[in-house]
Amino acid sequence: MRFPFAPTAARLAMFLACFMLTAAPVSVAFAKEAKDAKEGDAKKGGDKKPADKKSTEKKPKPKPVEGAIGYGGAQVQLQPIMAPYRTSYGTQYQVVTVRMTLDAGLNEKPACFMIPILQEKFLLYFYQTEPTPDDFVGQRKDVMVKKLLDLATATTDRGYYAGVELVDETSKSLDDDPKSKTLSVQCNK
């Protein structure tokens, strides 16, 4: 029994003829280039003759862009969170406002879109940890900021956010930075 796709002598001959037709011009071009290079070596005492002018011309380097591109370094202020904290009188609530510093790079826009999800993660973090008033000052505040950045990195990925800041009365206003103010409005929708 003969299979319809089995190679026959006629099919093999046709394949080889097509292959040789397509491969022949390429091999002739390589042979001509090699021959020209050898002739150039003989005439110039060992120096190679360039194949064409385009390959020897140097392309101008693009000018470096000054300043940051995109949102990098801009801060996005999250909506205020009513965070519970423990006192000797029981659980009380304090308004906590968090600012995220966007990292420069390709992940700036996705980082902006992740802000509402981070808002929810931070809210859950504050409810699970129930911080004390001491956690909002000094070194313990720095530890909390580090944990919030780790939470943001775990929620998204590296390269989205460069820093976290807990806003208090000593923090500078976003009115000084119009880009950050605009992004805070756009990213919190």
C-alpha positions as CSV (number, residue, x, y, z in Angstrom):
1,M,0.0,0.0,0.0
2,R,1.3,3.4,-0.9
3,F,0.8,6.5,1.2
4,P,-0.3,9.7,-0.7
5,F,2.3,11.8,1.2
6,A,5.2,9.4,0.7
7,P,8.1,11.1,-1.2
8,T,8.5,9.9,-4.8
9,A,11.5,10.5,-7.0
10,A,9.5,13.2,-8.9
11,R,8.6,15.1,-5.7
12,L,12.2,14.9,-4.4
13,A,13.6,16.2,-7.7
14,M,11.1,19.1,-7.7
15,F,12.0,19.9,-4.1
16,L,15.7,19.9,-4.8
17,A,15.2,22.0,-8.0
18,C,13.2,24.6,-6.0
19,F,15.8,24.6,-3.2
20,M,18.7,25.0,-5.6
21,L,16.9,27.9,-7.4
22,T,16.4,29.8,-4.2
23,A,19.7,28.9,-2.7
24,A,21.8,29.6,-5.8
25,P,21.6,33.4,-5.8
26,V,22.5,33.5,-2.1
27,S,25.6,31.3,-2.5
28,V,26.7,33.2,-5.6
29,A,26.4,36.5,-3.7
30,F,28.5,35.1,-0.8
31,A,31.1,33.7,-3.3
32,K,31.4,37.1,-5.0
33,E,31.8,38.9,-1.7
34,A,34.5,36.5,-0.6
35,K,36.3,36.9,-3.9
36,D,36.2,40.7,-3.6
37,A,37.5,40.5,0.0
38,K,40.5,38.3,-1.1
39,E,41.3,40.7,-4.0
40,G,41.2,43.6,-1.6
41,D,43.6,41.8,0.7
42,A,46.0,41.2,-2.1
43,K,45.9,44.8,-3.4
44,K,46.1,46.6,0.0
45,G,48.5,44.3,1.7
46,G,46.1,42.6,4.1
47,D,43.4,45.2,4.6
48,K,39.8,44.1,4.0
49,K,37.8,46.0,1.4
50,P,34.3,46.9,2.8
51,A,31.4,45.3,1.0
52,D,29.5,48.6,0.7
53,K,29.6,52.2,2.0
54,K,26.5,51.8,4.2
55,S,28.2,49.3,6.4
56,T,31.2,51.6,7.1
57,E,29.2,54.7,7.9
58,K,28.5,55.3,11.5
59,K,24.9,56.2,12.5
60,P,24.5,59.2,14.7
61,K,23.8,58.4,18.3
62,P,20.4,59.6,19.7
63,K,20.7,62.5,22.0
64,P,20.1,61.6,25.7
65,V,16.8,62.8,27.1
66,E,17.2,65.2,29.9
67,G,15.1,64.7,33.0
68,A,12.8,61.9,34.0
69,I,10.3,60.5,31.5
70,G,6.8,59.8,32.6
71,Y,5.5,59.8,36.2
72,G,8.6,58.6,37.9
73,G,9.1,60.3,41.3
74,A,5.6,61.7,41.3
75,Q,3.5,61.0,44.4
76,V,0.0,59.7,44.5
77,Q,-2.0,60.5,47.7
78,L,-4.5,57.8,48.6
79,Q,-7.9,58.5,50.0
80,P,-7.9,58.9,53.8
81,I,-8.3,55.6,55.8
82,M,-10.0,55.3,59.2
83,A,-7.5,53.1,60.8
84,P,-8.2,51.5,64.2
85,Y,-5.7,51.7,66.9
86,R,-5.6,50.3,70.4
87,T,-5.5,52.5,73.5
88,S,-6.1,51.8,77.2
89,Y,-9.7,52.9,76.6
90,G,-10.3,50.3,73.9
91,T,-10.2,50.6,70.1
92,Q,-10.3,54.1,68.6
93,Y,-10.0,55.3,65.1
94,Q,-7.5,57.7,63.5
95,V,-7.5,59.1,60.0
96,V,-4.4,57.9,58.1
97,T,-3.4,59.3,54.7
98,V,-0.8,57.4,52.7
99,R,1.2,58.7,49.7
100,M,2.8,56.3,47.2
101,T,5.9,57.4,45.3
102,L,5.8,56.0,41.7
103,D,8.9,54.4,40.4
104,A,10.2,55.5,37.0
105,G,9.9,53.0,34.2
106,L,7.4,51.0,32.2
107,N,5.2,50.2,35.1
108,E,4.1,53.8,35.9
109,K,0.6,53.5,34.4
110,P,-0.1,50.1,35.8
111,A,1.0,51.4,39.2
112,C,-1.5,54.2,39.0
113,F,-4.3,51.7,38.1
114,M,-3.3,49.6,41.2
115,I,-3.9,52.4,43.7
116,P,-7.5,51.4,44.5
117,I,-6.4,47.8,45.2
118,L,-3.5,49.1,47.4
119,Q,-6.0,51.3,49.3
120,E,-8.0,48.1,50.2
121,K,-4.9,46.2,51.1
122,F,-3.7,49.0,53.4
123,L,-7.1,49.2,55.0
124,L,-7.0,45.4,55.7
125,Y,-3.5,45.7,57.0
126,F,-4.5,48.4,59.6
127,Y,-7.5,46.3,60.7
128,Q,-5.4,43.2,61.1
129,T,-2.5,44.7,62.9
130,E,-4.4,47.2,65.1
131,P,-1.5,49.6,65.7
132,T,-1.0,51.6,68.8
133,P,-0.5,55.4,68.9
134,D,3.3,54.7,69.3
135,D,3.3,53.0,65.9
136,F,2.7,56.4,64.2
137,V,5.8,58.2,65.6
138,G,9.6,57.7,65.5
139,Q,11.2,54.4,64.5
140,R,8.0,52.4,64.7
141,K,6.5,54.7,62.1
142,D,9.5,53.9,59.8
143,V,8.9,50.2,60.4
144,M,5.2,50.6,59.5
145,V,6.2,52.5,56.3
146,K,8.6,49.7,55.4
147,K,5.9,47.1,56.0
148,L,3.4,49.1,53.8
149,L,6.0,49.3,51.0
150,D,6.6,45.5,51.3
151,L,2.8,45.0,51.1
152,A,2.5,47.2,48.0
153,T,5.4,45.3,46.4
154,A,3.8,41.9,47.3
155,T,0.5,43.0,45.9
156,T,1.8,44.3,42.6
157,D,5.5,43.6,41.7
158,R,8.9,45.2,42.0
159,G,9.3,48.4,40.0
160,Y,5.9,49.9,40.6
161,Y,6.5,52.0,43.7
162,A,9.6,53.6,45.1
163,G,8.4,54.6,48.5
164,V,5.5,55.1,50.9
165,E,4.9,58.1,53.1
166,L,2.4,58.5,56.0
167,V,1.1,62.1,55.7
168,D,1.0,64.2,58.8
169,E,1.0,67.9,59.6
170,T,4.8,68.2,58.8
171,S,4.4,66.7,55.3
172,K,4.7,69.1,52.3
173,S,1.5,69.9,50.4
174,L,0.9,68.4,46.9
175,D,-0.1,71.9,45.7
176,D,3.6,72.5,45.1
177,D,3.8,69.6,42.6
178,P,1.0,69.9,39.9
179,K,1.9,66.5,38.4
180,S,1.4,64.7,41.8
181,K,-1.8,66.6,42.5
182,T,-3.2,65.6,39.1
183,L,-2.2,62.0,39.4
184,S,-3.7,61.8,42.9
185,V,-7.1,62.8,41.4
186,Q,-6.7,60.5,38.4
187,C,-5.4,57.4,40.1
188,N,-8.0,57.4,42.9
189,K,-11.0,57.0,40.6
